[in-house]
Amino acid sequence: MAKQPAGLVDPRLAKALSHPMRTRILSILNERVASPNEIAEMIDERLPNVSYHVRALLELDCIELVSTAQRRGAIEHYYRAVTRPFFSDRDWKRLPRSGRQAVTDVVLQMIWEDASDAIKKGTFENRTDRHLSRTPLVLDEEGWDEVRDLLRNALSQAEGIAGKSAKRLAKSDDDGIPTRLVMMHFEASAPPSP
């Protein structure tokens, strides 16, 4: 078995996420099982394009076939992700700027679509205890690191809460509350206005 050279990102993940459509497909398949046909409808893309990228993800061992079903005289294949589209800080630093930008573009597009869909369907304001904030900050390097670590810990805790919720939901008839957790911390182009 060839050893991965030091200083390089996992080549399978880097290749999987090197195209915006593959990043999008992998994100969808992390949330649910779906067929290329369903994915094509979700992202408003042509089925041959989606199928091509699904095959690429399958060859990279990022997704797996979980079932097939007969649909209108054809066999539809259903997949789920086996790789989460997530980079460690170390790997993120090693990606070229263009690769980081491509992943960022797809994630921000998905965030915008999730929020827009929730607003259109009226679910964004369903709960009075939902959270939405925008907080301009001016930080030194130590403050930057502290906020970064705070968000990393918050994400880890949220994933733990989701795991406990999944166990409770499995024992009940409740379908649960579909949610999106979005956290951002980035260097702004200018200091906040007074």
TORPA-4810 file (N, C-alpha, C, O; in nm, 3 decimals):
<nodes>
NODE_1_0.085_-0.118_0.000_0.000_0.000_0.000_0.089_0.124_0.000_0.180_0.136_0.082_M
NODE_2_0.061_0.215_-0.093_0.140_0.338_-0.103_0.105_0.430_0.012_-0.012_0.450_0.045_A
NODE_3_0.207_0.486_0.071_0.186_0.580_0.181_0.161_0.718_0.123_0.227_0.760_0.028_K
NODE_4_0.066_0.788_0.183_0.037_0.925_0.138_0.155_1.015_0.171_0.200_1.016_0.286_Q
NODE_5_0.205_1.090_0.073_0.318_1.179_0.100_0.282_1.282_0.207_0.170_1.333_0.211_P
NODE_6_0.378_1.312_0.294_0.354_1.412_0.398_0.323_1.546_0.334_0.382_1.583_0.233_A
NODE_7_0.228_1.617_0.394_0.196_1.751_0.346_0.086_1.754_0.242_0.050_1.862_0.194_G
NODE_8_0.030_1.638_0.208_-0.075_1.638_0.107_-0.209_1.603_0.170_-0.217_1.528_0.266_L
NODE_9_-0.317_1.661_0.112_-0.453_1.630_0.151_-0.487_1.493_0.094_-0.431_1.454_-0.009_V
NODE_10_-0.576_1.418_0.159_-0.622_1.290_0.106_-0.661_1.310_-0.039_-0.755_1.384_-0.067_D
NODE_11_-0.591_1.247_-0.132_-0.617_1.274_-0.274_-0.759_1.237_-0.318_-0.814_1.300_-0.409_P
NODE_12_-0.819_1.134_-0.254_-0.956_1.097_-0.292_-1.053_1.210_-0.259_-1.137_1.247_-0.341_R
NODE_13_-1.040_1.265_-0.138_-1.130_1.373_-0.098_-1.104_1.499_-0.179_-1.198_1.567_-0.219_L
NODE_14_-0.979_1.529_-0.202_-0.947_1.648_-0.283_-1.004_1.634_-0.423_-1.061_1.730_-0.476_A
NODE_15_-0.991_1.516_-0.483_-1.046_1.495_-0.617_-1.198_1.496_-0.614_-1.262_1.552_-0.703_K
NODE_16_-1.257_1.436_-0.512_-1.403_1.433_-0.501_-1.459_1.574_-0.494_-1.564_1.603_-0.552_A
NODE_17_-1.391_1.660_-0.423_-1.443_1.796_-0.402_-1.384_1.897_-0.500_-1.405_2.017_-0.485_L
NODE_18_-1.311_1.849_-0.600_-1.249_1.940_-0.695_-1.350_1.998_-0.794_-1.319_2.094_-0.864_S
NODE_19_-1.469_1.941_-0.800_-1.573_1.993_-0.889_-1.693_2.033_-0.804_-1.736_1.956_-0.718_H
NODE_20_-1.748_2.152_-0.826_-1.860_2.198_-0.744_-1.979_2.102_-0.742_-2.044_2.087_-0.639_P
NODE_21_-2.008_2.036_-0.854_-2.122_1.946_-0.856_-2.097_1.824_-0.767_-2.189_1.776_-0.702_M
NODE_22_-1.973_1.774_-0.764_-1.943_1.661_-0.677_-1.953_1.702_-0.530_-2.002_1.625_-0.447_R
NODE_23_-1.909_1.821_-0.500_-1.922_1.871_-0.362_-2.069_1.876_-0.324_-2.107_1.834_-0.214_T
NODE_24_-2.151_1.926_-0.413_-2.296_1.937_-0.388_-2.359_1.800_-0.371_-2.437_1.779_-0.278_R
NODE_25_-2.327_1.706_-0.460_-2.383_1.571_-0.454_-2.343_1.503_-0.324_-2.426_1.442_-0.258_I
NODE_26_-2.215_1.513_-0.288_-2.168_1.449_-0.165_-2.237_1.508_-0.043_-2.269_1.435_0.051_L
NODE_27_-2.261_1.638_-0.044_-2.333_1.700_0.068_-2.476_1.647_0.077_-2.524_1.618_0.186_S
NODE_28_-2.542_1.635_-0.036_-2.679_1.581_-0.037_-2.681_1.438_0.015_-2.766_1.402_0.097_I
NODE_29_-2.586_1.357_-0.031_-2.584_1.216_0.009_-2.537_1.198_0.153_-2.550_1.088_0.207_L
NODE_30_-2.484_1.301_0.215_-2.456_1.297_0.358_-2.583_1.319_0.438_-2.591_1.278_0.554_N
NODE_31_-2.682_1.382_0.377_-2.807_1.411_0.446_-2.912_1.304_0.423_-3.000_1.284_0.508_E
NODE_32_-2.906_1.235_0.309_-3.010_1.138_0.277_-2.961_1.042_0.169_-2.860_1.066_0.103_R
NODE_33_-3.036_0.934_0.152_-3.013_0.842_0.041_-3.089_0.898_-0.078_-3.203_0.942_-0.064_V
NODE_34_-3.027_0.896_-0.196_-3.092_0.951_-0.315_-3.035_0.886_-0.441_-2.925_0.831_-0.440_A
NODE_35_-3.113_0.893_-0.546_-3.070_0.843_-0.677_-3.018_0.962_-0.759_-3.050_1.076_-0.728_S
NODE_36_-2.939_0.936_-0.863_-2.895_1.045_-0.950_-3.013_1.124_-1.007_-3.005_1.246_-1.022_P
NODE_37_-3.122_1.055_-1.039_-3.241_1.123_-1.091_-3.297_1.222_-0.988_-3.331_1.335_-1.023_N
NODE_38_-3.308_1.180_-0.863_-3.357_1.268_-0.757_-3.262_1.386_-0.735_-3.307_1.499_-0.716_E
NODE_39_-3.133_1.359_-0.739_-3.034_1.464_-0.719_-3.043_1.566_-0.834_-3.037_1.686_-0.811_I
NODE_40_-3.056_1.515_-0.957_-3.067_1.604_-1.073_-3.185_1.699_-1.057_-3.175_1.818_-1.089_A
NODE_41_-3.297_1.648_-1.009_-3.415_1.733_-0.986_-3.389_1.834_-0.875_-3.427_1.950_-0.887_E
NODE_42_-3.323_1.789_-0.767_-3.296_1.878_-0.653_-3.208_1.996_-0.691_-3.232_2.108_-0.647_M
NODE_43_-3.105_1.970_-0.773_-3.009_2.077_-0.803_-3.030_2.135_-0.943_-2.950_2.216_-0.990_I
NODE_44_-3.138_2.092_-1.008_-3.175_2.145_-1.140_-3.061_2.132_-1.240_-3.021_2.228_-1.305_D
NODE_45_-3.011_2.009_-1.251_-2.904_1.976_-1.346_-2.949_1.862_-1.435_-3.041_1.789_-1.400_E
NODE_46_-2.884_1.847_-1.548_-2.915_1.737_-1.639_-2.871_1.605_-1.578_-2.765_1.597_-1.517_R
NODE_47_-2.954_1.502_-1.594_-2.924_1.370_-1.538_-2.790_1.314_-1.585_-2.717_1.260_-1.502_L
NODE_48_-2.753_1.323_-1.714_-2.622_1.269_-1.754_-2.504_1.333_-1.680_-2.407_1.266_-1.647_P
NODE_49_-2.513_1.463_-1.654_-2.406_1.532_-1.579_-2.398_1.481_-1.436_-2.290_1.454_-1.384_N
NODE_50_-2.515_1.469_-1.372_-2.519_1.422_-1.234_-2.469_1.277_-1.228_-2.391_1.242_-1.140_V
NODE_51_-2.515_1.194_-1.320_-2.473_1.052_-1.321_-2.322_1.039_-1.337_-2.260_0.954_-1.272_S
NODE_52_-2.263_1.121_-1.421_-2.117_1.120_-1.440_-2.046_1.146_-1.307_-1.952_1.074_-1.272_Y
NODE_53_-2.090_1.248_-1.234_-2.024_1.284_-1.108_-2.054_1.183_-0.997_-1.971_1.160_-0.910_H
NODE_54_-2.172_1.122_-1.001_-2.203_1.015_-0.904_-2.108_0.898_-0.927_-2.055_0.842_-0.831_V
NODE_55_-2.085_0.860_-1.053_-1.991_0.752_-1.084_-1.850_0.787_-1.034_-1.779_0.701_-0.981_R
NODE_56_-1.811_0.912_-1.053_-1.678_0.955_-1.006_-1.667_0.941_-0.855_-1.566_0.893_-0.804_A
NODE_57_-1.771_0.982_-0.782_-1.770_0.969_-0.636_-1.769_0.823_-0.593_-1.705_0.788_-0.493_L
NODE_58_-1.838_0.738_-0.668_-1.841_0.595_-0.638_-1.701_0.535_-0.659_-1.655_0.456_-0.576_L
NODE_59_-1.636_0.571_-0.768_-1.501_0.521_-0.796_-1.399_0.569_-0.693_-1.299_0.502_-0.668_E
NODE_60_-1.425_0.686_-0.632_-1.336_0.740_-0.530_-1.369_0.687_-0.390_-1.309_0.728_-0.291_L
NODE_61_-1.467_0.595_-0.383_-1.512_0.536_-0.256_-1.566_0.639_-0.158_-1.553_0.623_-0.036_D
NODE_62_-1.627_0.746_-0.210_-1.688_0.848_-0.125_-1.836_0.819_-0.101_-1.895_0.870_-0.006_C
NODE_63_-1.897_0.738_-0.189_-2.037_0.700_-0.175_-2.049_0.550_-0.198_-1.957_0.486_-0.251_I
NODE_64_-2.164_0.493_-0.158_-2.188_0.352_-0.182_-2.332_0.331_-0.227_-2.421_0.408_-0.192_E
NODE_65_-2.352_0.228_-0.305_-2.484_0.188_-0.351_-2.555_0.120_-0.235_-2.500_0.028_-0.175_L
NODE_66_-2.678_0.165_-0.204_-2.751_0.103_-0.093_-2.874_0.026_-0.139_-2.918_-0.066_-0.070_V
NODE_67_-2.929_0.062_-0.255_-3.043_-0.014_-0.306_-3.070_0.020_-0.451_-3.016_0.117_-0.506_S
NODE_68_-3.153_-0.062_-0.512_-3.199_-0.036_-0.649_-3.350_-0.055_-0.650_-3.406_-0.126_-0.566_T
NODE_69_-3.416_0.009_-0.746_-3.561_-0.005_-0.760_-3.598_0.006_-0.907_-3.537_0.081_-0.983_A
NODE_70_-3.699_-0.070_-0.945_-3.750_-0.064_-1.082_-3.835_0.063_-1.097_-3.931_0.083_-1.022_Q
NODE_71_-3.800_0.148_-1.193_-3.874_0.273_-1.218_-3.893_0.289_-1.368_-3.795_0.302_-1.442_R
NODE_72_-4.016_0.289_-1.412_-4.051_0.312_-1.554_-3.961_0.233_-1.650_-3.906_0.289_-1.745_R
NODE_73_-3.947_0.106_-1.625_-3.871_0.021_-1.714_-3.720_0.028_-1.699_-3.648_-0.036_-1.776_G
NODE_74_-3.672_0.100_-1.604_-3.528_0.111_-1.581_-3.500_0.083_-1.433_-3.590_0.084_-1.350_A
NODE_75_-3.375_0.058_-1.404_-3.336_0.036_-1.264_-3.274_0.165_-1.211_-3.177_0.217_-1.266_I
NODE_76_-3.332_0.215_-1.103_-3.279_0.336_-1.040_-3.189_0.295_-0.923_-3.227_0.210_-0.842_E
NODE_77_-3.070_0.355_-0.916_-2.972_0.324_-0.812_-2.976_0.431_-0.704_-2.983_0.550_-0.735_H
NODE_78_-2.972_0.389_-0.578_-2.977_0.482_-0.465_-2.846_0.472_-0.387_-2.797_0.364_-0.357_Y
NODE_79_-2.792_0.589_-0.355_-2.660_0.598_-0.292_-2.666_0.674_-0.161_-2.760_0.750_-0.134_Y
NODE_80_-2.564_0.653_-0.079_-2.542_0.734_0.042_-2.393_0.761_0.053_-2.311_0.687_-0.002_R
NODE_81_-2.360_0.865_0.122_-2.220_0.903_0.140_-2.154_0.814_0.244_-2.217_0.773_0.341_A
NODE_82_-2.028_0.786_0.223_-1.947_0.718_0.324_-1.832_0.809_0.368_-1.758_0.777_0.461_V
NODE_83_-1.818_0.922_0.301_-1.718_1.023_0.334_-1.789_1.155_0.359_-1.871_1.198_0.277_T
NODE_84_-1.759_1.217_0.469_-1.817_1.347_0.497_-1.731_1.454_0.431_-1.609_1.453_0.446_R
NODE_85_-1.795_1.549_0.358_-1.714_1.652_0.293_-1.664_1.754_0.395_-1.720_1.862_0.411_P
NODE_86_-1.559_1.716_0.465_-1.507_1.799_0.574_-1.355_1.791_0.571_-1.297_1.684_0.555_F
NODE_87_-1.292_1.904_0.587_-1.146_1.909_0.593_-1.104_1.950_0.732_-1.167_2.037_0.794_F
NODE_88_-0.999_1.890_0.782_-0.939_1.938_0.906_-0.873_2.072_0.876_-0.852_2.107_0.760_S
NODE_89_-0.840_2.146_0.979_-0.769_2.273_0.958_-0.639_2.248_0.882_-0.601_2.326_0.794_D
NODE_90_-0.571_2.140_0.917_-0.444_2.106_0.854_-0.463_2.081_0.704_-0.387_2.132_0.622_R
NODE_91_-0.565_2.002_0.670_-0.591_1.973_0.528_-0.637_2.097_0.453_-0.598_2.119_0.339_D
NODE_92_-0.721_2.178_0.518_-0.773_2.300_0.454_-0.659_2.392_0.413_-0.661_2.450_0.305_W
NODE_93_-0.559_2.404_0.501_-0.442_2.489_0.472_-0.365_2.437_0.352_-0.303_2.514_0.279_K
NODE_94_-0.368_2.308_0.331_-0.290_2.246_0.223_-0.361_2.251_0.088_-0.299_2.227_-0.016_R
NODE_95_-0.489_2.281_0.089_-0.560_2.293_-0.039_-0.516_2.422_-0.108_-0.490_2.522_-0.041_L
NODE_96_-0.508_2.420_-0.240_-0.478_2.546_-0.308_-0.594_2.644_-0.288_-0.708_2.603_-0.266_P
NODE_97_-0.564_2.771_-0.295_-0.666_2.874_-0.275_-0.787_2.851_-0.367_-0.901_2.869_-0.324_R
NODE_98_-0.762_2.810_-0.492_-0.872_2.786_-0.586_-0.962_2.673_-0.538_-1.083_2.679_-0.555_S
NODE_99_-0.904_2.570_-0.477_-0.982_2.459_-0.423_-1.065_2.502_-0.304_-1.181_2.464_-0.292_G
NODE_100_-1.005_2.581_-0.216_-1.080_2.633_-0.101_-1.196_2.720_-0.148_-1.306_2.712_-0.095_R
NODE_101_-1.169_2.804_-0.250_-1.272_2.893_-0.302_-1.388_2.813_-0.363_-1.504_2.850_-0.347_Q
NODE_102_-1.356_2.705_-0.434_-1.461_2.623_-0.497_-1.551_2.560_-0.391_-1.673_2.561_-0.406_A
NODE_103_-1.492_2.507_-0.285_-1.571_2.447_-0.177_-1.654_2.554_-0.108_-1.772_2.533_-0.080_V
NODE_104_-1.594_2.669_-0.081_-1.666_2.780_-0.017_-1.785_2.823_-0.101_-1.893_2.845_-0.047_T
NODE_105_-1.766_2.836_-0.232_-1.875_2.878_-0.321_-1.994_2.783_-0.312_-2.108_2.827_-0.304_D
NODE_106_-1.967_2.654_-0.314_-2.075_2.555_-0.309_-2.147_2.560_-0.174_-2.270_2.559_-0.169_V
NODE_107_-2.071_2.566_-0.065_-2.132_2.568_0.068_-2.217_2.694_0.087_-2.328_2.686_0.139_V
NODE_108_-2.165_2.809_0.046_-2.244_2.933_0.060_-2.370_2.928_-0.026_-2.475_2.977_0.015_L
NODE_109_-2.361_2.869_-0.145_-2.480_2.854_-0.230_-2.584_2.765_-0.161_-2.703_2.796_-0.164_Q
NODE_110_-2.539_2.658_-0.099_-2.632_2.568_-0.029_-2.695_2.638_0.091_-2.814_2.620_0.117_M
NODE_111_-2.617_2.716_0.163_-2.670_2.791_0.277_-2.778_2.887_0.229_-2.886_2.896_0.289_I
NODE_112_-2.749_2.959_0.122_-2.846_3.055_0.068_-2.974_2.983_0.024_-3.084_3.030_0.051_W
NODE_113_-2.959_2.869_-0.043_-3.077_2.794_-0.088_-3.158_2.741_0.030_-3.281_2.746_0.027_E
NODE_114_-3.090_2.691_0.133_-3.161_2.643_0.253_-3.241_2.755_0.317_-3.358_2.738_0.350_D
NODE_115_-3.176_2.871_0.336_-3.245_2.984_0.399_-3.359_3.035_0.312_-3.468_3.061_0.362_A
NODE_116_-3.336_3.048_0.182_-3.440_3.096_0.091_-3.560_3.002_0.090_-3.674_3.047_0.094_S
NODE_117_-3.533_2.872_0.086_-3.640_2.773_0.086_-3.722_2.781_0.216_-3.845_2.775_0.213_D
NODE_118_-3.652_2.794_0.329_-3.723_2.805_0.458_-3.808_2.931_0.464_-3.918_2.929_0.520_A
NODE_119_-3.758_3.040_0.409_-3.835_3.165_0.407_-3.957_3.150_0.317_-4.068_3.187_0.355_I
NODE_120_-3.937_3.095_0.196_-4.049_3.077_0.102_-4.157_2.986_0.158_-4.276_3.012_0.141_K
NODE_121_-4.115_2.879_0.227_-4.212_2.783_0.280_-4.267_2.823_0.416_-4.353_2.755_0.472_K
NODE_122_-4.217_2.933_0.470_-4.268_2.984_0.597_-4.215_2.913_0.720_-4.264_2.938_0.830_G
NODE_123_-4.116_2.825_0.704_-4.064_2.755_0.821_-3.958_2.834_0.896_-3.929_2.805_1.012_T
NODE_124_-3.899_2.934_0.831_-3.794_3.012_0.895_-3.845_3.080_1.022_-3.772_3.091_1.120_F
NODE_125_-3.969_3.124_1.019_-4.028_3.194_1.135_-4.125_3.106_1.214_-4.201_3.158_1.296_E
NODE_126_-4.123_2.974_1.192_-4.211_2.884_1.266_-4.186_2.890_1.416_-4.280_2.883_1.496_N
NODE_127_-4.063_2.901_1.453_-4.026_2.895_1.595_-3.980_3.032_1.643_-3.900_3.098_1.577_R
NODE_128_-4.030_3.072_1.758_-3.988_3.201_1.814_-3.851_3.190_1.882_-3.790_3.291_1.915_T
NODE_129_-3.804_3.067_1.902_-3.675_3.049_1.969_-3.561_3.019_1.871_-3.456_2.970_1.912_D
NODE_130_-3.581_3.046_1.742_-3.474_3.028_1.645_-3.370_3.138_1.664_-3.399_3.239_1.728_R
NODE_131_-3.251_3.119_1.609_-3.144_3.217_1.628_-3.098_3.271_1.492_-3.078_3.195_1.398_H
NODE_132_-3.082_3.402_1.486_-3.024_3.468_1.369_-2.950_3.590_1.421_-3.009_3.674_1.488_L
NODE_133_-2.823_3.600_1.390_-2.747_3.716_1.435_-2.634_3.745_1.338_-2.588_3.658_1.265_S
NODE_134_-2.592_3.868_1.341_-2.474_3.913_1.266_-2.399_4.005_1.361_-2.452_4.108_1.403_R
NODE_135_-2.277_3.969_1.394_-2.204_4.043_1.496_-2.066_4.083_1.445_-1.976_3.999_1.444_T
NODE_136_-2.047_4.208_1.403_-1.913_4.253_1.364_-1.822_4.259_1.487_-1.862_4.312_1.591_P
NODE_137_-1.702_4.206_1.475_-1.604_4.207_1.583_-1.471_4.258_1.529_-1.443_4.244_1.410_L
NODE_138_-1.390_4.316_1.615_-1.251_4.348_1.582_-1.167_4.267_1.680_-1.178_4.285_1.801_V
NODE_139_-1.082_4.178_1.626_-1.007_4.084_1.709_-0.857_4.094_1.682_-0.815_4.130_1.573_L
NODE_140_-0.779_4.061_1.783_-0.636_4.040_1.760_-0.617_3.891_1.726_-0.714_3.816_1.723_D
NODE_141_-0.493_3.849_1.700_-0.468_3.709_1.662_-0.517_3.611_1.768_-0.575_3.507_1.736_E
NODE_142_-0.494_3.645_1.894_-0.537_3.556_2.003_-0.689_3.547_2.006_-0.744_3.439_2.025_E
NODE_143_-0.757_3.660_1.988_-0.903_3.661_1.984_-0.957_3.581_1.866_-1.056_3.509_1.879_G
NODE_144_-0.890_3.594_1.749_-0.929_3.516_1.631_-0.925_3.366_1.665_-1.020_3.292_1.637_W
NODE_145_-0.814_3.322_1.726_-0.798_3.181_1.761_-0.904_3.137_1.861_-0.957_3.026_1.850_D
NODE_146_-0.936_3.222_1.958_-1.037_3.187_2.058_-1.175_3.170_1.996_-1.246_3.075_2.029_E
NODE_147_-1.213_3.259_1.905_-1.343_3.247_1.838_-1.345_3.122_1.750_-1.444_3.050_1.746_V
NODE_148_-1.235_3.097_1.677_-1.226_2.977_1.593_-1.248_2.852_1.677_-1.325_2.763_1.639_R
NODE_149_-1.180_2.844_1.792_-1.193_2.727_1.879_-1.334_2.717_1.938_-1.388_2.607_1.952_D
NODE_150_-1.393_2.830_1.971_-1.530_2.832_2.023_-1.626_2.771_1.921_-1.712_2.689_1.957_L
NODE_151_-1.613_2.810_1.795_-1.701_2.757_1.691_-1.676_2.610_1.665_-1.770_2.533_1.642_L
NODE_152_-1.550_2.569_1.667_-1.516_2.427_1.649_-1.581_2.344_1.760_-1.638_2.238_1.733_R
NODE_153_-1.573_2.392_1.884_-1.635_2.321_1.997_-1.787_2.322_1.986_-1.852_2.222_2.017_N
NODE_154_-1.843_2.434_1.944_-1.989_2.441_1.928_-2.037_2.340_1.824_-2.140_2.275_1.843_A
NODE_155_-1.965_2.328_1.714_-2.001_2.230_1.611_-1.994_2.088_1.666_-2.085_2.008_1.643_L
NODE_156_-1.889_2.058_1.738_-1.874_1.925_1.796_-1.988_1.894_1.893_-2.043_1.784_1.891_S
NODE_157_-2.023_1.991_1.976_-2.134_1.971_2.069_-2.267_1.955_1.996_-2.349_1.873_2.035_Q
NODE_158_-2.288_2.033_1.889_-2.412_2.023_1.812_-2.424_1.885_1.747_-2.532_1.828_1.744_A
NODE_159_-2.312_1.832_1.697_-2.315_1.698_1.637_-2.346_1.593_1.743_-2.418_1.497_1.715_E
NODE_160_-2.294_1.610_1.864_-2.325_1.519_1.974_-2.473_1.525_2.011_-2.535_1.422_2.036_G
NODE_161_-2.528_1.645_2.015_-2.671_1.662_2.044_-2.756_1.595_1.936_-2.857_1.532_1.967_I
NODE_162_-2.714_1.610_1.810_-2.788_1.546_1.701_-2.785_1.394_1.715_-2.884_1.327_1.688_A
NODE_163_-2.672_1.340_1.757_-2.662_1.195_1.778_-2.755_1.147_1.888_-2.822_1.045_1.872_G
NODE_164_-2.761_1.220_1.999_-2.852_1.184_2.108_-2.998_1.198_2.064_-3.082_1.116_2.100_K
NODE_165_-3.026_1.303_1.985_-3.162_1.322_1.933_-3.202_1.205_1.843_-3.315_1.157_1.850_S
NODE_166_-3.110_1.160_1.759_-3.139_1.048_1.668_-3.177_0.923_1.747_-3.268_0.851_1.708_A
NODE_167_-3.107_0.897_1.857_-3.140_0.781_1.941_-3.279_0.795_2.002_-3.355_0.698_2.006_K
NODE_168_-3.312_0.915_2.051_-3.445_0.936_2.110_-3.553_0.924_2.003_-3.658_0.865_2.027_R
NODE_169_-3.528_0.981_1.884_-3.626_0.976_1.777_-3.649_0.834_1.729_-3.761_0.799_1.690_L
NODE_170_-3.545_0.751_1.731_-3.559_0.612_1.688_-3.656_0.534_1.778_-3.716_0.436_1.735_A
NODE_171_-3.671_0.579_1.902_-3.760_0.512_1.997_-3.900_0.573_1.999_-3.985_0.529_2.076_K
NODE_172_-3.925_0.672_1.914_-4.055_0.741_1.916_-4.117_0.741_1.777_-4.057_0.696_1.680_S
NODE_173_-4.238_0.794_1.770_-4.306_0.809_1.640_-4.280_0.947_1.581_-4.331_0.979_1.473_D
NODE_174_-4.203_1.028_1.650_-4.174_1.165_1.607_-4.072_1.163_1.493_-3.974_1.089_1.498_D
NODE_175_-4.095_1.245_1.389_-4.001_1.254_1.277_-3.887_1.350_1.306_-3.787_1.351_1.234_D
NODE_176_-3.900_1.430_1.411_-3.796_1.526_1.444_-3.816_1.660_1.374_-3.907_1.675_1.292_G
NODE_177_-3.732_1.755_1.408_-3.738_1.890_1.352_-3.620_1.906_1.257_-3.506_1.911_1.302_I
NODE_178_-3.646_1.915_1.126_-3.533_1.937_1.035_-3.476_2.077_1.056_-3.550_2.176_1.055_P
NODE_179_-3.346_2.086_1.076_-3.283_2.216_1.102_-3.156_2.231_1.019_-3.108_2.134_0.959_T
NODE_180_-3.103_2.351_1.016_-2.973_2.379_0.958_-2.897_2.464_1.060_-2.951_2.561_1.113_R
NODE_181_-2.775_2.427_1.086_-2.687_2.505_1.173_-2.579_2.564_1.083_-2.504_2.491_1.019_L
NODE_182_-2.572_2.694_1.079_-2.474_2.763_0.996_-2.388_2.848_1.088_-2.439_2.929_1.165_V
NODE_183_-2.258_2.830_1.079_-2.165_2.912_1.156_-2.062_2.967_1.060_-2.009_2.893_0.976_M
NODE_184_-2.033_3.094_1.071_-1.930_3.155_0.988_-1.844_3.246_1.074_-1.893_3.311_1.167_M
NODE_185_-1.720_3.250_1.042_-1.626_3.342_1.106_-1.521_3.369_1.000_-1.445_3.280_0.962_H
NODE_186_-1.516_3.492_0.954_-1.425_3.523_0.844_-1.373_3.664_0.858_-1.432_3.747_0.928_F
NODE_187_-1.262_3.690_0.793_-1.205_3.825_0.794_-1.287_3.912_0.698_-1.301_3.880_0.580_E
NODE_188_-1.341_4.021_0.749_-1.422_4.112_0.669_-1.331_4.202_0.585_-1.211_4.215_0.612_A
NODE_189_-1.390_4.263_0.485_-1.311_4.349_0.397_-1.281_4.484_0.461_-1.190_4.554_0.419_S
NODE_190_-1.359_4.521_0.563_-1.338_4.650_0.630_-1.384_4.636_0.776_-1.466_4.549_0.807_A
NODE_191_-1.331_4.721_0.864_-1.376_4.718_1.002_-1.524_4.755_1.011_-1.576_4.824_0.923_P
NODE_192_-1.593_4.709_1.116_-1.735_4.742_1.129_-1.757_4.893_1.142_-1.676_4.965_1.200_P
NODE_193_-1.869_4.936_1.086_-1.905_5.078_1.097_-1.948_5.109_1.240_-2.008_5.024_1.306_S
NODE_194_-1.917_5.231_1.288_-1.956_5.266_1.426_-2.106_5.277_1.439_-2.156_5.306_1.548_P
</nodes>
